[in-house]
Amino acid sequence: MKRAKTQDAKFKFRLYVASNAQNSERAVANLGALCRSYLPNRYEIEVVDVFDTPKRALSDGIFMTPTLIKLAPPPVRRMVGTLSQTRPLLLALGLEPLES
């Protein structure tokens, strides 16, 4: 039952980045690629630049970038880094890797 709900659920992400920093650009690209592959038409990504909105980042408890917050479906999850390790990221998001 739980797996079916995850397969149909719309995912909502908030990714905190530091402007054009290389790690932030990688995280944006990696998250976009993962969503296109594993969540086609079922995701929304909000990118927040901590230099543009530092108070928001601090109020959300963001102290390093890039930081990804999965807002929906529950539970809320936080991940830090470039999001380049697909399998651990999928597992943290409650998704199953595609079979090769």
RONU-538159 format. One record per atom (N, C-alpha, C): residue number from 0; residue in three letters; x, y, z. Coordinates in nm, 4 decimals, decimal comma. Atoms other than C-alpha are relative to their C-alpha. Layout:
# residues N
node k NUM&r ALA&px X&py Y&pz Z .
...
***
This chain:
# residues 100
node k 0&r MET&px 0,0818&py -0,1202&pz 0,0000 .
node k 0&r MET&px 0,0000&py 0,0000&pz 0,0000 .
node k 0&r MET&px 0,0860&py 0,1264&pz 0,0000 .
node k 1&r LYS&px -0,0826&py -0,1182&pz -0,0110 .
node k 1&r LYS&px 0,2655&py 0,2515&pz 0,0996 .
node k 1&r LYS&px 0,0748&py 0,0273&pz -0,1307 .
node k 2&r ARG&px -0,0736&py -0,0158&pz 0,1238 .
node k 2&r ARG&px 0,4631&py 0,1893&pz -0,2193 .
node k 2&r ARG&px -0,0891&py 0,0603&pz -0,1082 .
node k 3&r ALA&px 0,0918&py -0,0535&pz 0,1008 .
node k 3&r ALA&px 0,1591&py 0,2605&pz -0,4377 .
node k 3&r ALA&px -0,0234&py 0,1492&pz 0,0229 .
node k 4&r LYS&px 0,0194&py -0,1419&pz -0,0291 .
node k 4&r LYS&px 0,1028&py 0,5933&pz -0,2620 .
node k 4&r LYS&px 0,1207&py 0,0811&pz -0,0445 .
node k 5&r THR&px -0,1211&py -0,0704&pz 0,0410 .
node k 5&r THR&px 0,4647&py 0,6946&pz -0,3231 .
node k 5&r THR&px 0,0074&py 0,0086&pz -0,1517 .
node k 6&r GLN&px -0,0050&py 0,0008&pz 0,1459 .
node k 6&r GLN&px 0,4341&py 0,5976&pz -0,6901 .
node k 6&r GLN&px -0,0944&py 0,1033&pz -0,0598 .
node k 7&r ASP&px 0,0982&py -0,0955&pz 0,0512 .
node k 7&r ASP&px 0,1337&py 0,8298&pz -0,7343 .
node k 7&r ASP&px 0,0179&py 0,1407&pz 0,0569 .
node k 8&r ALA&px -0,0108&py -0,1273&pz -0,0709 .
node k 8&r ALA&px 0,2378&py 1,1099&pz -0,4996 .
node k 8&r ALA&px 0,0782&py 0,1034&pz -0,0798 .
node k 9&r LYS&px -0,0770&py -0,1099&pz 0,0573 .
node k 9&r LYS&px 0,3567&py 1,4496&pz -0,6172 .
node k 9&r LYS&px 0,1046&py 0,0411&pz 0,1022 .
node k 10&r PHE&px -0,1099&py -0,0360&pz -0,0876 .
node k 10&r PHE&px 0,6942&py 1,5393&pz -0,4727 .
node k 10&r PHE&px 0,0259&py 0,1498&pz -0,0087 .
node k 11&r LYS&px -0,0310&py -0,1421&pz -0,0063 .
node k 11&r LYS&px 0,7740&py 1,8911&pz -0,3603 .
node k 11&r LYS&px 0,1345&py 0,0158&pz 0,0703 .
node k 12&r PHE&px -0,1355&py -0,0190&pz -0,0519 .
node k 12&r PHE&px 1,1360&py 1,9934&pz -0,3062 .
node k 12&r PHE&px 0,0320&py 0,1475&pz 0,0121 .
node k 13&r ARG&px -0,0588&py -0,1334&pz -0,0125 .
node k 13&r ARG&px 1,3081&py 2,3076&pz -0,1820 .
node k 13&r ARG&px 0,1510&py -0,0206&pz 0,0092 .
node k 14&r LEU&px -0,1449&py 0,0149&pz 0,0053 .
node k 14&r LEU&px 1,6755&py 2,3312&pz -0,2713 .
node k 14&r LEU&px 0,0650&py 0,1341&pz 0,0292 .
node k 15&r TYR&px -0,0728&py -0,1212&pz -0,0372 .
node k 15&r TYR&px 1,8884&py 2,5923&pz -0,0971 .
node k 15&r TYR&px 0,1378&py -0,0049&pz -0,0634 .
node k 16&r VAL&px -0,1273&py -0,0071&pz 0,0708 .
node k 16&r VAL&px 2,1875&py 2,7025&pz -0,3039 .
node k 16&r VAL&px 0,0712&py 0,1301&pz 0,0346 .
node k 17&r ALA&px -0,0808&py -0,1202&pz -0,0183 .
node k 17&r ALA&px 2,4675&py 2,9576&pz -0,2889 .
node k 17&r ALA&px 0,0354&py 0,0554&pz -0,1374 .
node k 18&r SER&px -0,0160&py -0,0630&pz 0,1314 .
node k 18&r SER&px 2,4271&py 3,1521&pz -0,6145 .
node k 18&r SER&px 0,0562&py -0,0972&pz -0,1024 .
node k 19&r ASN&px -0,0577&py 0,0798&pz 0,1072 .
node k 19&r ASN&px 2,6537&py 3,0130&pz -0,8866 .
node k 19&r ASN&px 0,1120&py -0,0915&pz 0,0472 .
node k 20&r ALA&px -0,1047&py 0,0888&pz -0,0502 .
node k 20&r ALA&px 2,8753&py 2,8022&pz -0,6608 .
node k 20&r ALA&px -0,0087&py -0,1342&pz -0,0724 .
node k 21&r GLN&px -0,0059&py 0,1238&pz 0,0777 .
node k 21&r GLN&px 2,9877&py 2,4880&pz -0,8403 .
node k 21&r GLN&px -0,0829&py -0,1120&pz 0,0637 .
node k 22&r ASN&px 0,0775&py 0,1060&pz -0,0662 .
node k 22&r ASN&px 2,8375&py 2,2527&pz -0,5800 .
node k 22&r ASN&px -0,1503&py 0,0257&pz -0,0108 .
node k 23&r SER&px 0,1421&py -0,0336&pz 0,0129 .
node k 23&r SER&px 2,5050&py 2,4364&pz -0,5969 .
node k 23&r SER&px -0,0497&py -0,0294&pz -0,1406 .
node k 24&r GLU&px 0,0388&py 0,0286&pz 0,1376 .
node k 24&r GLU&px 2,4952&py 2,4141&pz -0,9764 .
node k 24&r GLU&px -0,0112&py -0,1502&pz -0,0244 .
node k 25&r ARG&px 0,0068&py 0,1468&pz 0,0130 .
node k 25&r ARG&px 2,5694&py 2,0417&pz -0,9552 .
node k 25&r ARG&px -0,1259&py -0,0555&pz 0,0646 .
node k 26&r ALA&px 0,1188&py 0,0491&pz -0,0704 .
node k 26&r ALA&px 2,2919&py 1,9892&pz -0,7022 .
node k 26&r ALA&px -0,1264&py 0,0288&pz -0,0809 .
node k 27&r VAL&px 0,1165&py -0,0344&pz 0,0829 .
node k 27&r VAL&px 2,0387&py 2,1708&pz -0,9248 .
node k 27&r VAL&px -0,0092&py -0,0965&pz -0,1178 .
node k 28&r ALA&px -0,0015&py 0,0892&pz 0,1161 .
node k 28&r ALA&px 2,1430&py 1,9626&pz -1,2270 .
node k 28&r ALA&px -0,0326&py -0,1435&pz 0,0402 .
node k 29&r ASN&px 0,0229&py 0,1381&pz -0,0440 .
node k 29&r ASN&px 2,1472&py 1,6337&pz -1,0335 .
node k 29&r ASN&px -0,1442&py -0,0226&pz 0,0441 .
node k 30&r LEU&px 0,1387&py 0,0146&pz -0,0440 .
node k 30&r LEU&px 1,8074&py 1,6921&pz -0,8729 .
node k 30&r LEU&px -0,0937&py 0,0018&pz -0,1205 .
node k 31&r GLY&px 0,0829&py -0,0054&pz 0,1206 .
node k 31&r GLY&px 1,6560&py 1,7891&pz -1,2073 .
node k 31&r GLY&px 0,0043&py -0,1306&pz -0,0777 .
node k 32&r ALA&px -0,0149&py 0,1261&pz 0,0731 .
node k 32&r ALA&px 1,7939&py 1,4761&pz -1,3753 .
node k 32&r ALA&px -0,0701&py -0,1144&pz 0,0734 .
node k 33&r LEU&px 0,0650&py 0,1052&pz -0,0782 .
node k 33&r LEU&px 1,6742&py 1,2525&pz -1,0918 .
node k 33&r LEU&px -0,1521&py 0,0104&pz -0,0124 .
node k 34&r CYS&px 0,1453&py -0,0180&pz 0,0085 .
node k 34&r CYS&px 1,3246&py 1,4013&pz -1,1020 .
node k 34&r CYS&px -0,0531&py -0,0360&pz -0,1385 .
node k 35&r ARG&px 0,0451&py 0,0345&pz 0,1354 .
node k 35&r ARG&px 1,2979&py 1,3707&pz -1,4800 .
node k 35&r ARG&px 0,0001&py -0,1510&pz -0,0221 .
node k 36&r SER&px -0,0092&py 0,1453&pz 0,0177 .
node k 36&r SER&px 1,4032&py 1,0047&pz -1,4604 .
node k 36&r SER&px -0,0965&py -0,0784&pz 0,0873 .
node k 37&r TYR&px 0,0745&py 0,0799&pz -0,0973 .
node k 37&r TYR&px 1,2188&py 0,8878&pz -1,1502 .
node k 37&r TYR&px -0,1383&py 0,0558&pz 0,0352 .
node k 38&r LEU&px 0,1267&py -0,0636&pz -0,0385 .
node k 38&r LEU&px 0,9317&py 1,1349&pz -1,1030 .
node k 38&r LEU&px -0,0581&py 0,0835&pz -0,1137 .
node k 39&r PRO&px 0,0487&py -0,0830&pz 0,1105 .
node k 39&r PRO&px 0,8201&py 1,2491&pz -1,4483 .
node k 39&r PRO&px -0,1410&py 0,0530&pz 0,0273 .
node k 40&r ASN&px 0,1286&py -0,0689&pz -0,0191 .
node k 40&r ASN&px 0,5355&py 1,5021&pz -1,4188 .
node k 40&r ASN&px -0,0552&py -0,0106&pz 0,1416 .
node k 41&r ARG&px 0,0484&py 0,0151&pz -0,1385 .
node k 41&r ARG&px 0,5173&py 1,4424&pz -1,0418 .
node k 41&r ARG&px 0,0894&py 0,0746&pz 0,0985 .
node k 42&r TYR&px -0,0898&py -0,0699&pz -0,0912 .
node k 42&r TYR&px 0,7552&py 1,6967&pz -0,8944 .
node k 42&r TYR&px -0,0062&py 0,1507&pz -0,0211 .
node k 43&r GLU&px -0,0121&py -0,1452&pz 0,0022 .
node k 43&r GLU&px 0,7980&py 2,0619&pz -0,8111 .
node k 43&r GLU&px 0,1277&py 0,0330&pz 0,0752 .
node k 44&r ILE&px -0,1267&py -0,0387&pz -0,0630 .
node k 44&r ILE&px 1,1361&py 2,2159&pz -0,7328 .
node k 44&r ILE&px 0,0015&py 0,1509&pz 0,0185 .
node k 45&r GLU&px -0,0193&py -0,1422&pz -0,0308 .
node k 45&r GLU&px 1,1774&py 2,5517&pz -0,5608 .
node k 45&r GLU&px 0,1478&py 0,0170&pz 0,0351 .
node k 46&r VAL&px -0,1414&py -0,0276&pz -0,0279 .
node k 46&r VAL&px 1,5351&py 2,6815&pz -0,5704 .
node k 46&r VAL&px 0,0082&py 0,1333&pz 0,0725 .
node k 47&r VAL&px -0,0127&py -0,1202&pz -0,0827 .
node k 47&r VAL&px 1,6222&py 2,9331&pz -0,2997 .
node k 47&r VAL&px 0,1483&py 0,0343&pz 0,0130 .
node k 48&r ASP&px -0,1378&py -0,0464&pz -0,0113 .
node k 48&r ASP&px 1,9463&py 3,1323&pz -0,3188 .
node k 48&r ASP&px 0,0174&py 0,0658&pz 0,1375 .
node k 49&r VAL&px -0,0181&py -0,0508&pz -0,1366 .
node k 49&r VAL&px 2,0709&py 3,1946&pz 0,0340 .
node k 49&r VAL&px 0,0582&py 0,1412&pz 0,0012 .
node k 50&r PHE&px -0,0525&py -0,1365&pz 0,0062 .
node k 50&r PHE&px 2,2463&py 3,5129&pz -0,0796 .
node k 50&r PHE&px -0,1109&py 0,1013&pz -0,0281 .
node k 51&r ASP&px 0,1139&py -0,0878&pz 0,0272 .
node k 51&r ASP&px 1,9177&py 3,6577&pz -0,2046 .
node k 51&r ASP&px -0,0960&py 0,0079&pz 0,1176 .
node k 52&r THR&px 0,0960&py 0,0056&pz -0,1116 .
node k 52&r THR&px 1,7097&py 3,5499&pz 0,0976 .
node k 52&r THR&px 0,0642&py -0,0653&pz 0,1229 .
node k 53&r PRO&px -0,0703&py 0,0610&pz -0,1134 .
node k 53&r PRO&px 1,9453&py 3,4909&pz 0,3908 .
node k 53&r PRO&px -0,0875&py -0,0208&pz 0,1238 .
node k 54&r LYS&px 0,0859&py 0,0167&pz -0,1183 .
node k 54&r LYS&px 1,6779&py 3,5432&pz 0,6572 .
node k 54&r LYS&px -0,0885&py -0,1232&pz -0,0132 .
node k 55&r ARG&px 0,0824&py 0,1194&pz 0,0218 .
node k 55&r ARG&px 1,4587&py 3,2750&pz 0,5019 .
node k 55&r ARG&px 0,0822&py -0,1260&pz 0,0250 .
node k 56&r ALA&px -0,0867&py 0,1167&pz -0,0194 .
node k 56&r ALA&px 1,7487&py 3,0314&pz 0,4946 .
node k 56&r ALA&px 0,0253&py -0,0231&pz 0,1490 .
node k 57&r LEU&px -0,0248&py 0,0142&pz -0,1436 .
node k 57&r LEU&px 1,8291&py 3,0988&pz 0,8597 .
node k 57&r LEU&px -0,1257&py -0,0438&pz 0,0746 .
node k 58&r SER&px 0,1238&py 0,0387&pz -0,0688 .
node k 58&r SER&px 1,4647&py 3,0704&pz 0,9654 .
node k 58&r SER&px -0,0361&py -0,1457&pz -0,0288 .
node k 59&r ASP&px 0,0230&py 0,1410&pz 0,0323 .
node k 59&r ASP&px 1,4506&py 2,7319&pz 0,7893 .
node k 59&r ASP&px 0,1115&py -0,0905&pz 0,0501 .
node k 60&r GLY&px -0,1072&py 0,0803&pz -0,0582 .
node k 60&r GLY&px 1,7657&py 2,6188&pz 0,9701 .
node k 60&r GLY&px 0,1043&py -0,0456&pz -0,1003 .
node k 61&r ILE&px -0,0982&py 0,0349&pz 0,1024 .
node k 61&r ILE&px 1,9899&py 2,6175&pz 0,6631 .
node k 61&r ILE&px 0,1319&py 0,0673&pz 0,0348 .
node k 62&r PHE&px -0,1306&py -0,0527&pz -0,0373 .
node k 62&r PHE&px 2,3545&py 2,6557&pz 0,7580 .
node k 62&r PHE&px 0,1085&py -0,0392&pz -0,0986 .
node k 63&r MET&px -0,0945&py 0,0344&pz 0,1050 .
node k 63&r MET&px 2,5247&py 2,4969&pz 0,4574 .
node k 63&r MET&px -0,0761&py -0,0268&pz -0,1286 .
node k 64&r THR&px 0,0617&py 0,0225&pz 0,1304 .
node k 64&r THR&px 2,4572&py 2,4667&pz 0,0883 .
node k 64&r THR&px 0,0888&py -0,0915&pz -0,0827 .
node k 65&r PRO&px 0,1422&py 0,0106&pz 0,0263 .
node k 65&r PRO&px 2,3445&py 2,2961&pz -0,1137 .
node k 65&r PRO&px -0,0704&py -0,0899&pz 0,1020 .
node k 66&r THR&px 0,0842&py 0,0807&pz -0,0876 .
node k 66&r THR&px 2,0676&py 2,1618&pz 0,1117 .
node k 66&r THR&px -0,1345&py -0,0215&pz -0,0679 .
node k 67&r LEU&px 0,1288&py 0,0364&pz 0,0583 .
node k 67&r LEU&px 1,7643&py 1,9783&pz -0,0233 .
node k 67&r LEU&px -0,0966&py -0,0366&pz 0,1114 .
node k 68&r ILE&px 0,1067&py 0,0395&pz -0,0917 .
node k 68&r ILE&px 1,4403&py 1,9576&pz 0,1729 .
node k 68&r ILE&px -0,1116&py -0,0605&pz -0,0835 .
node k 69&r LYS&px 0,1164&py 0,0625&pz 0,0632 .
node k 69&r LYS&px 1,1750&py 1,7114&pz 0,0576 .
node k 69&r LYS&px -0,1182&py 0,0360&pz 0,0886 .
node k 70&r LEU&px 0,1137&py -0,0479&pz -0,0772 .
node k 70&r LEU&px 0,8533&py 1,8777&pz 0,1710 .
node k 70&r LEU&px -0,1202&py -0,0933&pz -0,0097 .
node k 71&r ALA&px 0,1130&py 0,0899&pz 0,0202 .
node k 71&r ALA&px 0,6036&py 1,6295&pz 0,0266 .
node k 71&r ALA&px 0,0434&py -0,1091&pz -0,0961 .
node k 72&r PRO&px 0,0910&py 0,0457&pz -0,1053 .
node k 72&r PRO&px 0,5030&py 1,3575&pz 0,0503 .
node k 72&r PRO&px 0,0758&py -0,0202&pz 0,1315 .
node k 73&r PRO&px -0,0653&py 0,0213&pz -0,1294 .
node k 73&r PRO&px 0,5702&py 1,3082&pz 0,4226 .
node k 73&r PRO&px 0,0731&py -0,1342&pz 0,0013 .
node k 74&r PRO&px -0,0537&py -0,0971&pz -0,0952 .
node k 74&r PRO&px 0,7961&py 1,2597&pz 0,6029 .
node k 74&r PRO&px 0,0953&py 0,0981&pz -0,0680 .
node k 75&r VAL&px -0,0957&py -0,0994&pz 0,0474 .
node k 75&r VAL&px 1,0034&py 1,5738&pz 0,5508 .
node k 75&r VAL&px 0,1399&py -0,0571&pz 0,0186 .
node k 76&r ARG&px -0,1384&py 0,0482&pz -0,0055 .
node k 76&r ARG&px 1,3653&py 1,4875&pz 0,4740 .
node k 76&r ARG&px 0,0928&py 0,1124&pz -0,0423 .
node k 77&r ARG&px -0,1040&py -0,0964&pz 0,0370 .
node k 77&r ARG&px 1,6842&py 1,6960&pz 0,4523 .
node k 77&r ARG&px 0,1241&py -0,0751&pz -0,0448 .
node k 78&r MET&px -0,1234&py 0,0571&pz 0,0505 .
node k 78&r MET&px 1,9910&py 1,6123&pz 0,2479 .
node k 78&r MET&px 0,0938&py 0,1139&pz -0,0365 .
node k 79&r VAL&px -0,0996&py -0,1027&pz 0,0275 .
node k 79&r VAL&px 2,3126&py 1,8104&pz 0,2099 .
node k 79&r VAL&px 0,1003&py -0,0555&pz -0,1003 .
node k 80&r GLY&px -0,1028&py 0,0397&pz 0,0960 .
node k 80&r GLY&px 2,5538&py 1,7993&pz -0,0818 .
node k 80&r GLY&px -0,0471&py 0,0164&pz -0,1430 .
node k 81&r THR&px 0,0264&py -0,0181&pz 0,1429 .
node k 81&r THR&px 2,5601&py 1,7803&pz -0,4604 .
node k 81&r THR&px -0,1061&py -0,0950&pz -0,0539 .
node k 82&r LEU&px 0,1052&py 0,0955&pz 0,0393 .
node k 82&r LEU&px 2,3020&py 1,4973&pz -0,4721 .
node k 82&r LEU&px 0,0470&py -0,0890&pz -0,1150 .
node k 83&r SER&px -0,0582&py 0,0765&pz 0,1105 .
node k 83&r SER&px 2,5361&py 1,3023&pz -0,6990 .
node k 83&r SER&px -0,0077&py -0,1508&pz 0,0195 .
node k 84&r GLN&px 0,0089&py 0,1442&pz -0,0251 .
node k 84&r GLN&px 2,4921&py 0,9618&pz -0,5349 .
node k 84&r GLN&px -0,1469&py -0,0403&pz -0,0095 .
node k 85&r THR&px 0,1408&py 0,0232&pz 0,0311 .
node k 85&r THR&px 2,1677&py 0,8499&pz -0,6925 .
node k 85&r THR&px -0,0660&py -0,1013&pz 0,0924 .
node k 86&r ARG&px 0,0642&py 0,1051&pz -0,0791 .
node k 86&r ARG&px 2,0975&py 0,5283&pz -0,5019 .
node k 86&r ARG&px -0,0282&py 0,0443&pz 0,1437 .
node k 87&r PRO&px 0,0305&py -0,0461&pz -0,1367 .
node k 87&r PRO&px 2,1372&py 0,6721&pz -0,1477 .
node k 87&r PRO&px -0,1047&py 0,1113&pz 0,0024 .
node k 88&r LEU&px 0,0994&py -0,1072&pz 0,0064 .
node k 88&r LEU&px 1,9351&py 0,9773&pz -0,2520 .
node k 88&r LEU&px -0,1395&py -0,0567&pz -0,0216 .
node k 89&r LEU&px 0,1304&py 0,0629&pz 0,0238 .
node k 89&r LEU&px 1,6519&py 0,7631&pz -0,3898 .
node k 89&r LEU&px -0,0526&py -0,0671&pz 0,1256 .
node k 90&r LEU&px 0,0425&py 0,0679&pz -0,1227 .
node k 90&r LEU&px 1,6428&py 0,5567&pz -0,0722 .
node k 90&r LEU&px -0,0426&py 0,1006&pz 0,1058 .
node k 91&r ALA&px 0,0361&py -0,1039&pz -0,0972 .
node k 91&r ALA&px 1,6371&py 0,8719&pz 0,1425 .
node k 91&r ALA&px -0,1340&py 0,0637&pz -0,0344 .
node k 92&r LEU&px 0,1269&py -0,0584&pz 0,0440 .
node k 92&r LEU&px 1,3451&py 0,9990&pz -0,0651 .
node k 92&r LEU&px -0,1149&py -0,0999&pz 0,0014 .
node k 93&r GLY&px 0,1040&py 0,1021&pz -0,0033 .
node k 93&r GLY&px 1,1569&py 0,6713&pz -0,0292 .
node k 93&r GLY&px -0,0341&py -0,0543&pz -0,1367 .
node k 94&r LEU&px 0,0212&py 0,0502&pz 0,1361 .
node k 94&r LEU&px 1,1963&py 0,5778&pz -0,3956 .
node k 94&r LEU&px 0,0872&py -0,1217&pz -0,0243 .
node k 95&r GLU&px -0,0794&py 0,1181&pz 0,0333 .
node k 95&r GLU&px 1,3252&py 0,2586&pz -0,5504 .
node k 95&r GLU&px 0,0752&py 0,0257&pz -0,1291 .
node k 96&r PRO&px -0,0795&py -0,0184&pz 0,1225 .
node k 96&r PRO&px 1,6078&py 0,2638&pz -0,8060 .
node k 96&r PRO&px -0,0611&py -0,0766&pz -0,1172 .
node k 97&r LEU&px 0,0429&py 0,0693&pz 0,1206 .
node k 97&r LEU&px 1,5208&py 0,1748&pz -1,1646 .
node k 97&r LEU&px 0,0916&py -0,1194&pz -0,0232 .
node k 98&r GLU&px -0,0825&py 0,1178&pz 0,0273 .
node k 98&r GLU&px 1,6395&py -0,1687&pz -1,2678 .
node k 98&r GLU&px 0,0746&py 0,0205&pz -0,1291 .
node k 99&r SER&px -0,0834&py -0,0163&pz 0,1186 .
node k 99&r SER&px 1,9223&py -0,1786&pz -1,5187 .
node k 99&r SER&px -0,0340&py -0,1016&pz -0,1058 .
***
